[in-house]
Amino acid sequence: MSHTDNPAEAHALRTPLERISHGGVELAIILRAHYGQEGISFFTPSHYSQQLGYMRRASGYRIAPHVHVPVPRAVTLTSEVLFVRSGRMRVDFYDGDRVYVGSRVLAAGDVLLLAAGGHGFEMLEPTELIEVKQGPYAGDADKARFEPVAPERLRLGE
């Protein structure tokens, strides 16, 4: 876990699972590096186009070989999952109307599912990310960029 002098950031780093919502819409799910639970847990409802789950199994546990069969799906919104491999970054969350909602700091080992709304990032130190999202990639047609929140309006934590 990363050190911080910011009380809101320190609290957020201790919360193993956090849901960021605004106006009744879930914008994101943060799964912290220290989350742990036996078995399998999924944090997303079945209608999300990107599913996020966690699994911890004992040595020797087996998952039967399987294939995923073709099932037609309609994906209208790109969602992303980011794995923070190293470093620290701030995520700024916006609602679907591009209104700033709040920010959180992510550290190495944290996982972020971006389900709705908008988002922006600032690397607080050199950071490596692994990103997973649906394809095929649509390039610039997939994004509408806008101005970020002013630094003096940033709010970390609850």
C-alpha positions in Angstrom: 0.0 0.0 0.0 1.3 3.5 -0.9 2.0 6.1 1.8 -0.1 9.3 1.8 -0.5 12.3 4.0 -4.0 13.0 2.7 -6.6 11.6 5.1 -9.3 11.1 2.4 -6.7 9.3 0.2 -5.6 7.1 3.1 -9.2 6.1 3.9 -9.8 5.2 0.3 -6.7 3.1 0.1 -8.0 1.1 3.2 -11.4 0.4 1.6 -11.0 -2.9 -0.3 -14.0 -2.3 -2.6 -15.5 1.0 -3.6 -18.3 1.9 -5.9 -18.4 5.4 -7.4 -21.9 6.5 -8.2 -23.6 9.7 -9.1 -27.3 10.4 -9.8 -28.1 6.7 -9.3 -25.6 5.6 -12.0 -22.6 3.5 -11.1 -19.6 5.1 -12.8 -16.8 2.9 -11.6 -15.8 0.1 -9.2 -12.4 0.2 -7.5 -10.9 -3.1 -6.2 -7.9 -2.4 -4.1 -4.8 -4.5 -4.1 -5.5 -5.8 -0.5 -9.0 -7.1 -1.3 -9.3 -10.8 -0.4 -12.0 -13.3 0.1 -12.3 -17.1 -0.4 -14.2 -18.4 -3.4 -15.4 -16.3 -6.3 -17.1 -12.9 -6.2 -18.4 -10.9 -9.1 -18.9 -7.2 -8.5 -20.9 -6.3 -11.6 -24.5 -6.9 -12.5 -25.0 -9.4 -15.3 -26.1 -6.6 -17.8 -22.7 -4.9 -17.7 -20.8 -5.3 -20.9 -17.6 -5.9 -18.9 -17.7 -8.2 -16.0 -15.3 -7.8 -13.0 -14.8 -10.7 -10.6 -12.3 -11.9 -8.0 -11.3 -15.5 -7.3 -9.2 -17.0 -4.6 -8.9 -20.8 -4.5 -6.7 -23.2 -2.5 -3.9 -25.2 -4.1 -5.2 -28.1 -6.0 -8.6 -26.5 -6.7 -9.6 -27.3 -10.3 -11.7 -25.5 -12.8 -13.0 -27.8 -15.5 -11.8 -27.2 -19.0 -14.3 -25.3 -21.0 -14.9 -23.1 -24.1 -17.0 -20.0 -24.3 -19.7 -20.6 -26.9 -20.7 -17.8 -29.3 -23.6 -15.7 -27.8 -24.7 -12.6 -29.7 -24.3 -9.4 -27.6 -25.0 -5.8 -28.4 -22.3 -3.5 -26.9 -23.2 0.2 -27.2 -20.8 1.7 -24.6 -17.1 1.0 -24.2 -16.2 0.1 -20.6 -12.6 -0.3 -19.5 -10.7 -2.3 -16.8 -7.4 -0.8 -15.7 -4.9 -2.8 -13.7 -2.3 -0.6 -12.0 0.9 -2.6 -12.3 3.1 0.0 -10.6 3.1 3.6 -9.5 0.2 5.9 -8.4 -2.3 7.8 -10.3 -5.3 10.0 -9.7 -8.6 9.2 -11.5 -11.1 12.0 -12.0 -14.7 10.9 -12.4 -17.4 12.7 -14.4 -21.0 11.9 -15.0 -22.5 11.4 -18.5 -23.0 15.1 -18.8 -19.3 15.8 -18.2 -19.9 17.2 -14.7 -17.1 16.5 -12.3 -18.0 14.0 -9.5 -14.8 13.4 -7.5 -11.4 11.8 -7.6 -9.6 8.8 -6.2 -6.0 7.8 -6.0 -5.0 4.3 -7.3 -1.8 2.5 -6.4 0.0 -0.6 -7.6 -2.2 -3.7 -7.5 -5.5 -1.8 -7.7 -8.1 -2.6 -10.3 -10.6 -0.1 -11.8 -13.7 -0.9 -13.8 -15.0 2.2 -15.6 -18.6 1.4 -16.3 -20.3 4.8 -17.3 -19.7 8.5 -17.4 -16.4 10.1 -18.1 -12.9 9.9 -16.6 -9.5 11.5 -16.7 -6.1 10.5 -15.2 -3.0 12.2 -13.8 0.0 10.1 -13.0 1.3 11.0 -9.6 4.5 9.0 -10.1 5.8 6.8 -13.0 2.9 4.4 -13.5 2.4 1.2 -15.5 -1.2 0.3 -16.5 -2.7 -2.7 -18.2 -6.0 -1.9 -19.9 -8.7 -4.3 -21.0 -11.8 -3.2 -23.0 -14.1 -4.5 -25.6 -13.2 -4.5 -29.2 -13.0 -4.0 -32.0 -11.2 -0.8 -31.4 -13.0 2.2 -32.9 -10.2 4.8 -32.5 -11.2 8.4 -32.1 -14.8 7.6 -32.9 -15.0 6.0 -29.5 -14.2 9.1 -27.4 -15.5 12.7 -27.0 -12.8 14.7 -25.2 -13.5 17.7 -22.9 -11.8 20.0 -20.5 -10.7 18.6 -17.1 -11.8 19.9 -13.8 -9.7 22.8 -12.5 -7.1 21.7 -10.0 -8.5 23.8 -7.2 -11.9 21.9 -7.5 -10.4 18.4 -7.1 -12.0 16.4 -4.3 -10.4 13.1 -3.1 -12.3 10.5 -1.2 -15.8 10.4 0.1 
